[in-house]
Amino acid sequence: MRKKIFRSILMVSVTVLLIGMAFLLGVLYNYFGNSLEDELHNEAGYLSVAIDENGPDILKRIDTDERITLVDGSGKVIYDNQADPSKMENHLEREEIAEALENGSGSAVRSSDTLGENTIYYAVRLDNGEVLRVSSTQHSIMSIIYSLLPHFIFVFVLMLALSAAAASHVAKKIIGPVNAIDLERPEDAKVYDELTPLLVKIKHQQTTIEEQLEEAKRQQKEFALITDNMQEGLLVIDENTDLLSYNRSALRLFNAEKAETGKSVYILSRKENFASAVETGLSGKHADIYMDVSDRICRVAVSPVTDSEGKTAGAVILITDETEKEKREEMRREFSANVSHELKTPLTSISGFAEILKEGMVKPKDTKKFAGRIFDEARRLISLVEDIIEISRLDEEKTDYKRENLSVSSMANQILNNLRPVAEKRGISLSYEGEDISIFTVRAVFEEILFNLCDNAVKYNKDGGSVLVKARKNGDMLEIKVKDTGIGIPENETEHIFERFYRVDKSHSRSIGGTGLGLSIVKHGVSCLKGSIEVQSVPGEGSCFTLTLPLA
């Protein structure tokens, strides 16, 4: 803007300078022309008086720069101070001579194209009828310009320099207040009144932009907060598979330490099915796949993003960890299969024994034995159903029982007393150690947990062995150890014993009538009471289950 103002001022200055100089030349030319005419008129008057008083010979004694010519009434040149009269042509047809003979005086201007000069003639008729003509040469405007050109150039350059300096100073002074405007606070600027509407608009637009930026930042923070706290992984890519955005869950699910926007999404995974899903999404179609990432099963959903013209501009990739869901589904399938198998066994036995009795194929003395077998299988079936119902209730955390204060020693001794008849048949001793500790918990669940641990300790013990229940406080937690001297659990199977229907020694479990759900009930009960359970075991020497529960 400053340069534009400078050029404009300089252009105006140069134009005014040129016009002024041209006007000055015209005025000078006109002034000198009129002055020369007046001089010739006056000189002709003086000379005519001198000739009338002293005769024509007076002209020979006059020294002047002007040309003096004396012509008789016929146009013949009588005298000329710059040429030989005898060699001069007749002047009767000359404009100024003819006009003087007729009117008493006359004037004329004749130009020389070769010399670039004008000659001014003034003639006056004398009393004797002769005509006196005085003439002088006047330079043309171009000759004047040529003669004055060096001076004009000097003046022009000087004026141009002065104009440039003035233009620069004026432009700087004009732009100075504009450059001093604080765009952060344009309303406080003291500048030209003409700029006030512009500054008001700038302030309004600035306020609008600030509000929009604040809103965009707020939305960006909300989006970042939401996406960073999502359990699902989120990736946004462009049409070239380059990452535009991602969250921490995506890196965690892909086992990646970091990712860079602008890089291809394939740096996170180069698996064929993932690449195929991404290509499908960028082609404008939805893709949904499952893929293994380390020890997890992830579901990857790719949704295309289209612009206003319907062209695919990128894709949004949502990654969800389906490992637990798949494990639960697998457990459900296994549970269904195991339940079917476990229910089928006693039902088949009951059906078989009942059919034999129905057909009268049993001797009267054996009827009681078969009825007893049916009763045992029915009890086994009832126990299995009750365990299934209990574990389902614990699994769904449908424990609407009330919490109450319980005495750990009383509960443990009661359970051991209930198991004592069975234990004594095999010579297994039962004992409890520990102070009288009170726990605020759900009676039914706590009793179920402790009973199953003690029951298993008796069932899987050796004849003549022992079971020890030991309780103590550990800060604000209750720690109960159930230790037996039984068959033990192999190290590679300890992580599976809490699974439903899992048995370490299936043949032994069948013989003692276990359902395979006891420890699974323990695990779910402990989880329901916000506790934990651990097991240490040595095959052939026994096992120790450590139960930890909050006291309140």
C-alpha positions as CSV (number, residue, x, y, z in Angstrom):
1,M,0.0,0.0,0.0
2,R,2.8,2.3,0.9
3,K,4.5,1.7,-2.6
4,K,1.1,2.3,-4.3
5,I,0.7,5.7,-2.5
6,F,4.3,6.6,-3.3
7,R,3.8,5.8,-7.0
8,S,0.5,7.7,-7.1
9,I,1.9,10.9,-5.5
10,L,5.0,10.7,-7.6
11,M,2.9,10.3,-10.8
12,V,0.8,13.3,-9.9
13,S,3.8,15.3,-9.1
14,V,5.5,14.5,-12.5
15,T,2.3,15.1,-14.4
16,V,1.8,18.5,-12.7
17,L,5.5,19.4,-13.3
18,L,5.3,18.5,-17.0
19,I,2.0,20.4,-17.5
20,G,3.5,23.4,-15.6
21,M,6.6,23.5,-17.7
22,A,4.6,23.2,-20.9
23,F,2.3,26.0,-19.7
24,L,5.4,28.2,-18.8
25,L,6.9,27.7,-22.2
26,G,3.6,28.7,-23.9
27,V,3.4,31.8,-21.7
28,L,7.0,32.8,-22.5
29,Y,6.6,32.2,-26.2
30,N,3.5,34.4,-26.3
31,Y,5.1,37.0,-24.1
32,F,8.2,37.2,-26.2
33,G,6.2,37.3,-29.5
34,N,4.0,40.2,-28.3
35,S,7.0,42.1,-27.0
36,L,8.8,41.7,-30.3
37,E,5.8,43.0,-32.2
38,D,5.5,46.0,-29.9
39,E,9.2,46.7,-30.3
40,L,9.0,46.5,-34.2
41,H,6.0,48.8,-34.1
42,N,7.7,51.4,-32.0
43,E,10.9,51.2,-34.0
44,A,9.0,51.6,-37.3
45,G,7.4,54.7,-35.8
46,Y,10.7,56.3,-34.8
47,L,12.3,55.5,-38.2
48,S,9.4,56.9,-40.2
49,V,9.6,60.2,-38.3
50,A,13.4,60.3,-38.9
51,I,13.0,59.6,-42.6
52,D,10.3,62.3,-43.0
53,E,12.6,64.8,-41.4
54,N,16.0,63.8,-42.7
55,G,15.4,61.7,-45.8
56,P,16.1,58.0,-46.6
57,D,19.9,58.5,-46.1
58,I,19.3,58.6,-42.3
59,L,18.8,54.8,-42.4
60,K,22.4,54.2,-43.4
61,R,23.6,55.7,-40.1
62,I,21.3,53.6,-37.9
63,D,22.9,50.6,-36.2
64,T,20.3,47.9,-35.3
65,D,19.8,44.2,-35.1
66,E,16.5,44.4,-36.9
67,R,16.2,44.3,-40.7
68,I,15.1,47.6,-42.2
69,T,13.7,47.6,-45.7
70,L,12.4,50.7,-47.7
71,V,10.0,50.0,-50.6
72,D,8.5,52.5,-53.1
73,G,4.9,52.5,-54.1
74,S,5.5,50.0,-56.9
75,G,7.0,47.4,-54.6
76,K,10.6,48.0,-55.6
77,V,13.1,47.8,-52.8
78,I,14.9,51.1,-52.4
79,Y,17.0,50.2,-49.3
80,D,17.8,47.1,-47.1
81,N,20.4,47.1,-44.4
82,Q,21.1,43.3,-44.8
83,A,20.9,42.7,-48.6
84,D,21.6,44.3,-51.9
85,P,18.3,46.1,-53.0
86,S,19.1,45.5,-56.7
87,K,19.1,41.8,-56.2
88,M,15.9,41.7,-54.3
89,E,12.6,40.8,-55.9
90,N,9.6,43.1,-56.0
91,H,7.8,43.2,-52.6
92,L,4.5,44.5,-53.8
93,E,2.8,41.1,-53.2
94,R,4.2,40.8,-49.7
95,E,1.3,40.7,-47.2
96,E,2.6,43.4,-44.9
97,I,3.6,45.8,-47.9
98,A,0.2,45.4,-49.5
99,E,-1.6,45.9,-46.2
100,A,0.5,49.1,-45.4
101,L,-0.1,50.6,-48.9
102,E,-3.8,50.1,-48.4
103,N,-4.3,50.8,-44.7
104,G,-1.2,52.8,-43.7
105,S,0.4,49.9,-41.7
106,G,0.6,46.1,-41.9
107,S,2.2,43.1,-40.3
108,A,2.9,39.5,-41.1
109,V,4.6,36.4,-39.7
110,R,6.5,33.9,-41.9
111,S,8.0,30.7,-40.7
112,S,11.1,28.8,-41.9
113,D,10.7,25.0,-41.5
114,T,14.4,24.4,-42.1
115,L,15.6,26.9,-39.5
116,G,12.7,26.4,-37.1
117,E,12.3,30.2,-36.8
118,N,9.5,32.8,-37.3
119,T,10.1,36.2,-38.9
120,I,7.8,39.0,-37.8
121,Y,7.3,41.9,-40.3
122,Y,5.8,45.3,-39.5
123,A,5.4,47.9,-42.3
124,V,4.2,51.5,-42.3
125,R,3.4,53.9,-45.2
126,L,5.4,57.1,-45.2
127,D,4.0,60.5,-46.2
128,N,5.7,60.3,-49.6
129,G,4.0,57.0,-50.4
130,E,6.9,54.8,-49.7
131,V,6.7,51.9,-47.3
132,L,9.1,51.3,-44.4
133,R,9.3,47.7,-43.2
134,V,11.1,46.5,-40.0
135,S,11.5,42.8,-39.3
136,S,13.0,40.6,-36.7
137,T,13.5,36.8,-36.2
138,Q,11.7,35.0,-33.4
139,H,12.7,31.4,-32.4
140,S,10.0,28.8,-32.7
141,I,8.7,26.9,-29.6
142,M,10.8,23.9,-30.4
143,S,14.0,25.9,-30.8
144,I,13.3,27.5,-27.5
145,I,12.8,24.1,-25.9
146,Y,16.0,22.9,-27.5
147,S,17.9,25.8,-26.2
148,L,16.4,25.5,-22.7
149,L,16.5,21.7,-22.7
150,P,19.6,21.3,-20.4
151,H,18.1,23.7,-17.9
152,F,14.7,22.0,-18.1
153,I,16.4,18.6,-17.6
154,F,18.2,19.8,-14.6
155,V,15.1,21.4,-13.1
156,F,13.0,18.3,-14.0
157,V,15.5,15.9,-12.3
158,L,15.7,18.2,-9.3
159,M,11.9,18.5,-9.0
160,L,11.6,14.7,-9.6
161,A,14.0,14.0,-6.7
162,L,12.2,16.5,-4.5
163,S,8.8,15.0,-5.5
164,A,10.1,11.5,-4.8
165,A,11.3,12.5,-1.3
166,A,8.1,14.3,-0.6
167,A,6.0,11.4,-1.9
168,S,8.0,9.0,0.3
169,H,7.5,11.2,3.3
170,V,3.8,11.7,2.7
171,A,3.3,8.0,2.0
172,K,5.1,7.1,5.2
173,K,3.1,9.6,7.2
174,I,-0.2,8.3,5.7
175,I,0.6,4.7,6.3
176,G,2.2,5.3,9.7
177,P,-1.1,5.4,11.6
178,V,-2.4,2.4,9.7
179,N,0.7,0.4,10.5
180,A,0.3,1.4,14.2
181,I,-3.2,-0.1,14.4
182,D,-3.3,-2.9,17.1
183,L,-5.3,-5.6,15.4
184,E,-5.9,-7.2,18.8
185,R,-7.8,-4.1,19.8
186,P,-8.7,-2.2,16.6
187,E,-11.4,-0.3,18.3
188,D,-8.8,1.7,20.3
189,A,-6.9,2.8,17.2
190,K,-6.8,6.6,16.6
191,V,-6.7,6.7,12.9
192,Y,-8.6,8.3,9.9
193,D,-12.3,8.5,10.2
194,E,-12.6,6.8,6.8
195,L,-11.1,3.6,8.4
196,T,-13.5,3.5,11.3
197,P,-16.1,1.3,9.5
198,L,-13.3,-1.1,8.5
199,L,-12.0,-1.3,12.0
200,V,-15.4,-2.0,13.4
201,K,-15.8,-4.8,10.9
202,I,-12.4,-6.2,11.8
203,K,-13.3,-6.1,15.5
204,H,-16.6,-7.9,14.8
205,Q,-14.9,-10.5,12.7
206,Q,-12.1,-10.9,15.3
207,T,-14.7,-11.5,18.0
208,T,-16.5,-14.0,15.8
209,I,-13.3,-15.8,15.0
210,E,-12.3,-15.9,18.6
211,E,-15.7,-17.4,19.6
212,Q,-15.4,-20.0,16.8
213,L,-11.8,-20.9,17.8
214,E,-12.9,-21.3,21.4
215,E,-15.8,-23.4,20.4
216,A,-13.5,-25.5,18.1
217,K,-11.0,-25.9,21.0
218,R,-13.8,-26.9,23.4
219,Q,-15.2,-29.5,20.9
220,Q,-11.6,-30.7,20.2
221,K,-11.0,-31.2,23.9
222,E,-14.3,-32.9,24.4
223,F,-13.6,-35.2,21.4
224,A,-10.1,-35.9,22.7
225,L,-11.4,-36.6,26.2
226,I,-14.1,-38.9,24.9
227,T,-11.9,-40.8,22.5
228,D,-9.0,-41.1,24.9
229,N,-11.3,-42.6,27.6
230,M,-13.0,-45.0,25.1
231,Q,-12.3,-48.7,25.7
232,E,-12.7,-49.1,21.9
233,G,-9.8,-48.1,19.6
234,L,-10.6,-45.3,17.1
235,L,-8.7,-44.6,13.9
236,V,-9.5,-42.0,11.3
237,I,-7.7,-42.3,7.9
238,D,-7.8,-40.4,4.6
239,E,-8.3,-41.9,1.2
240,N,-4.5,-42.7,1.0
241,T,-4.7,-44.8,4.3
242,D,-2.8,-42.1,6.1
243,L,-3.7,-41.6,9.8
244,L,-5.6,-38.4,10.6
245,S,-6.5,-39.2,14.2
246,Y,-6.2,-42.0,16.7
247,N,-6.7,-42.6,20.4
248,R,-4.7,-44.4,23.1
249,S,-7.0,-47.5,23.1
250,A,-6.2,-48.1,19.4
251,L,-2.4,-48.2,20.2
252,R,-3.1,-50.5,23.2
253,L,-5.2,-52.9,21.2
254,F,-2.6,-53.0,18.5
255,N,0.3,-53.3,21.0
256,A,1.9,-50.2,19.5
257,E,3.9,-47.8,21.5
258,K,3.2,-44.8,19.3
259,A,1.8,-43.7,15.9
260,E,2.3,-40.7,13.7
261,T,-0.4,-38.8,11.9
262,G,0.4,-38.6,8.2
263,K,1.8,-42.1,8.2
264,S,0.0,-45.2,6.7
265,V,-2.3,-47.0,9.1
266,Y,-0.6,-50.2,8.0
267,I,2.2,-49.4,10.4
268,L,-0.1,-50.6,13.2
269,S,-0.9,-53.9,11.5
270,R,0.1,-55.5,8.2
271,K,-2.2,-58.5,8.4
272,E,-3.9,-59.4,5.2
273,N,-7.4,-59.4,6.6
274,F,-6.9,-55.9,8.1
275,A,-5.5,-54.5,4.9
276,S,-8.5,-56.1,3.0
277,A,-11.0,-54.5,5.4
278,V,-9.3,-51.0,5.0
279,E,-9.4,-51.3,1.2
280,T,-13.1,-52.4,1.4
281,G,-13.9,-49.3,3.5
282,L,-12.0,-46.9,1.2
283,S,-13.9,-48.4,-1.7
284,G,-17.1,-47.1,-0.2
285,K,-18.4,-50.3,1.5
286,H,-18.6,-51.3,5.2
287,A,-16.2,-54.0,6.4
288,D,-16.4,-56.0,9.7
289,I,-13.8,-58.6,10.6
290,Y,-12.3,-60.4,13.5
291,M,-8.5,-60.6,13.9
292,D,-6.0,-61.9,16.4
293,V,-3.7,-59.4,18.0
294,S,-1.2,-61.1,20.2
295,D,-3.3,-62.9,22.8
296,R,-6.5,-60.9,22.1
297,I,-9.4,-61.2,19.7
298,C,-10.4,-57.9,18.2
299,R,-13.3,-56.9,16.1
300,V,-12.4,-54.3,13.4
301,A,-15.3,-52.3,11.8
302,V,-14.4,-50.0,8.9
303,S,-16.9,-47.4,7.8
304,P,-16.4,-45.2,4.8
305,V,-16.6,-41.4,5.0
306,T,-18.0,-39.6,2.0
307,D,-17.9,-35.9,1.0
308,S,-20.7,-33.8,-0.3
309,E,-20.3,-35.2,-3.8
310,G,-20.5,-38.8,-2.6
311,K,-16.8,-39.5,-3.1
312,T,-15.0,-41.5,-0.5
313,A,-12.7,-39.2,1.4
314,G,-11.5,-41.6,4.1
315,A,-12.7,-44.1,6.7
316,V,-13.3,-44.5,10.4
317,I,-12.0,-47.7,12.0
318,L,-13.4,-48.9,15.3
319,I,-11.5,-51.6,17.1
320,T,-13.2,-53.5,20.0
321,D,-11.6,-56.1,22.3
322,E,-13.9,-59.1,22.0
323,T,-11.6,-61.4,23.9
324,E,-13.7,-61.7,27.1
325,K,-16.9,-61.9,25.0
326,E,-15.4,-64.8,22.9
327,K,-14.1,-66.5,26.1
328,R,-17.6,-66.1,27.7
329,E,-19.1,-67.5,24.5
330,E,-16.7,-70.4,24.5
331,M,-17.4,-71.0,28.2
332,R,-21.1,-70.8,27.5
333,R,-20.8,-73.4,24.8
334,E,-18.6,-75.6,27.0
335,F,-21.0,-75.0,30.0
336,S,-24.0,-76.0,27.8
337,A,-22.2,-79.1,26.6
338,N,-21.1,-80.0,30.1
339,V,-24.5,-79.4,31.6
340,S,-26.1,-81.6,29.0
341,H,-23.5,-84.3,29.6
342,E,-23.8,-84.0,33.4
343,L,-27.6,-84.0,33.4
344,K,-27.7,-86.8,30.9
345,T,-25.7,-89.2,33.1
346,P,-28.0,-89.4,36.2
347,L,-31.1,-89.2,34.0
348,T,-29.9,-92.1,32.0
349,S,-29.2,-94.1,35.1
350,I,-32.6,-93.2,36.6
351,S,-34.4,-94.0,33.4
352,G,-32.6,-97.3,33.1
353,F,-33.3,-98.5,36.7
354,A,-36.9,-97.3,36.4
355,E,-37.4,-99.2,33.2
356,I,-36.0,-102.4,34.7
357,L,-38.4,-102.0,37.7
358,K,-41.3,-101.3,35.4
359,E,-40.7,-104.4,33.3
360,G,-40.6,-106.6,36.5
361,M,-37.1,-107.7,35.7
362,V,-35.9,-107.2,39.3
363,K,-36.3,-109.8,42.0
364,P,-38.3,-108.6,45.0
365,K,-35.2,-108.7,47.3
366,D,-33.2,-106.5,44.8
367,T,-36.0,-103.8,44.5
368,K,-34.7,-101.9,47.5
369,K,-31.2,-101.8,46.0
370,F,-32.4,-100.5,42.6
371,A,-34.7,-97.9,44.4
372,G,-31.6,-96.8,46.4
373,R,-29.6,-96.3,43.1
374,I,-32.5,-94.3,41.7
375,F,-32.6,-92.2,44.9
376,D,-28.8,-91.6,44.8
377,E,-28.9,-90.5,41.1
378,A,-31.9,-88.3,41.8
379,R,-30.0,-86.6,44.7
380,R,-27.0,-86.2,42.4
381,L,-29.2,-84.6,39.8
382,I,-30.8,-82.3,42.4
383,S,-27.4,-81.2,43.7
384,L,-26.2,-80.6,40.1
385,V,-29.3,-78.4,39.3
386,E,-28.9,-76.5,42.6
387,D,-25.2,-75.8,41.8
388,I,-26.1,-74.7,38.3
389,I,-28.7,-72.3,39.7
390,E,-26.3,-71.0,42.3
391,I,-23.5,-70.4,39.9
392,S,-25.9,-68.7,37.4
393,R,-27.1,-66.4,40.2
394,L,-23.5,-65.5,41.3
395,D,-22.5,-65.1,37.7
396,E,-25.2,-62.5,37.1
397,E,-24.5,-61.0,40.6
398,K,-28.1,-61.4,41.6
399,T,-27.2,-61.5,45.3
400,D,-30.0,-59.6,46.9
401,Y,-29.1,-61.0,50.3
402,K,-28.7,-58.7,53.3
403,R,-25.3,-58.2,54.8
404,E,-24.9,-59.0,58.5
405,N,-22.1,-59.5,61.1
406,L,-20.9,-63.1,61.2
407,S,-18.5,-64.9,63.5
408,V,-15.9,-66.6,61.4
409,S,-15.0,-69.2,64.0
410,S,-18.7,-70.1,64.6
411,M,-19.3,-70.4,60.8
412,A,-16.1,-72.5,60.3
413,N,-16.8,-74.8,63.2
414,Q,-20.4,-75.3,62.1
415,I,-19.3,-76.3,58.6
416,L,-16.6,-78.6,59.9
417,N,-19.1,-80.3,62.3
418,N,-21.4,-80.9,59.4
419,L,-18.6,-82.6,57.4
420,R,-17.2,-84.5,60.4
421,P,-19.3,-87.7,60.0
422,V,-18.1,-88.1,56.4
423,A,-14.5,-87.3,57.4
424,E,-14.5,-89.7,60.4
425,K,-15.4,-92.6,58.1
426,R,-12.1,-92.0,56.4
427,G,-10.1,-91.1,59.4
428,I,-9.7,-87.5,58.4
429,S,-9.3,-85.0,61.2
430,L,-10.9,-81.5,61.0
431,S,-9.7,-78.5,63.0
432,Y,-9.9,-74.7,63.2
433,E,-7.3,-72.2,64.3
434,G,-7.7,-68.5,64.9
435,E,-9.2,-65.8,67.0
436,D,-12.9,-65.0,67.0
437,I,-13.2,-62.6,64.0
438,S,-16.3,-60.8,63.0
439,I,-17.0,-60.1,59.3
440,F,-19.8,-58.0,57.8
441,T,-20.9,-59.9,54.7
442,V,-23.6,-62.0,53.0
443,R,-24.2,-65.1,55.1
444,A,-25.4,-67.4,52.2
445,V,-22.5,-66.6,49.9
446,F,-19.8,-66.7,52.6
447,E,-21.1,-70.0,53.9
448,E,-21.3,-71.4,50.4
449,I,-17.7,-70.5,49.7
450,L,-16.3,-71.9,53.0
451,F,-18.4,-75.1,52.7
452,N,-17.2,-75.8,49.2
453,L,-13.5,-75.3,50.1
454,C,-13.9,-77.5,53.2
455,D,-16.0,-80.1,51.3
456,N,-13.4,-80.4,48.6
457,A,-10.6,-80.6,51.2
458,V,-12.4,-83.7,52.6
459,K,-13.4,-85.3,49.3
460,Y,-9.9,-85.0,47.7
461,N,-8.0,-86.0,50.9
462,K,-6.3,-89.2,51.7
463,D,-7.6,-91.6,54.3
464,G,-6.2,-90.7,57.7
465,G,-5.4,-87.2,56.5
466,S,-6.3,-83.8,58.0
467,V,-8.0,-80.5,57.1
468,L,-7.0,-77.3,58.8
469,V,-9.0,-74.0,58.6
470,K,-7.0,-71.1,59.8
471,A,-8.3,-67.5,60.0
472,R,-6.6,-64.2,60.8
473,K,-6.9,-60.4,60.3
474,N,-4.7,-58.8,57.7
475,G,-5.4,-55.0,58.0
476,D,-9.0,-54.5,57.0
477,M,-9.1,-57.8,55.3
478,L,-10.0,-61.3,56.5
479,E,-7.6,-64.1,55.5
480,I,-8.8,-67.7,55.7
481,K,-6.6,-70.7,54.7
482,V,-8.1,-74.1,54.1
483,K,-5.2,-76.6,54.1
484,D,-5.5,-80.4,53.4
485,T,-3.2,-83.3,53.0
486,G,-4.9,-84.7,50.0
487,I,-3.9,-85.7,46.4
488,G,-2.8,-82.3,45.4
489,I,-3.1,-80.5,42.0
490,P,-0.5,-80.5,39.2
491,E,1.1,-77.1,38.6
492,N,-0.1,-77.0,35.0
493,E,-3.7,-77.4,36.1
494,T,-4.0,-74.9,39.0
495,E,-5.2,-72.2,36.6
496,H,-8.0,-74.3,35.4
497,I,-9.5,-75.7,38.6
498,F,-12.0,-72.7,38.9
499,E,-13.5,-73.4,35.5
500,R,-16.9,-75.0,35.4
501,F,-17.0,-78.8,35.3
502,Y,-13.2,-79.0,35.4
503,R,-11.9,-82.0,37.3
504,V,-8.2,-82.8,38.0
505,D,-8.9,-86.5,38.5
506,K,-12.1,-87.3,36.7
507,S,-12.2,-90.9,37.8
508,H,-11.8,-90.0,41.5
509,S,-14.4,-87.2,41.1
510,R,-17.0,-89.6,39.7
511,S,-16.4,-92.0,42.5
512,I,-17.0,-89.3,45.2
513,G,-20.0,-87.8,43.3
514,G,-18.6,-84.3,42.6
515,T,-20.4,-82.0,40.1
516,G,-17.3,-80.1,39.0
517,L,-18.9,-76.8,39.9
518,G,-17.8,-76.4,43.5
519,L,-14.6,-74.3,42.9
520,S,-16.4,-72.3,40.1
521,I,-19.1,-71.4,42.7
522,V,-16.2,-70.4,45.1
523,K,-14.6,-68.2,42.4
524,H,-17.9,-66.4,41.6
525,G,-18.8,-66.0,45.2
526,V,-15.5,-64.5,46.1
527,S,-15.9,-62.1,43.1
528,C,-19.4,-61.2,44.3
529,L,-18.0,-60.3,47.8
530,K,-15.1,-58.3,46.3
531,G,-12.4,-60.7,47.5
532,S,-9.7,-62.9,46.0
533,I,-8.6,-66.5,46.2
534,E,-5.3,-68.2,45.6
535,V,-4.1,-71.8,45.6
536,Q,-0.8,-73.5,46.4
537,S,-0.5,-77.2,45.8
538,V,2.0,-80.0,45.7
539,P,0.9,-83.3,44.0
540,G,0.7,-86.1,46.5
541,E,1.2,-83.8,49.5
542,G,-1.9,-81.6,49.6
543,S,-3.3,-78.1,48.7
544,C,-3.8,-74.8,50.5
545,F,-6.5,-72.4,49.4
546,T,-6.1,-68.8,50.7
547,L,-9.3,-66.8,50.8
548,T,-9.1,-63.0,51.3
549,L,-12.3,-61.0,51.9
550,P,-13.0,-57.4,53.2
551,L,-14.1,-57.3,56.8
552,A,-16.8,-54.8,56.1
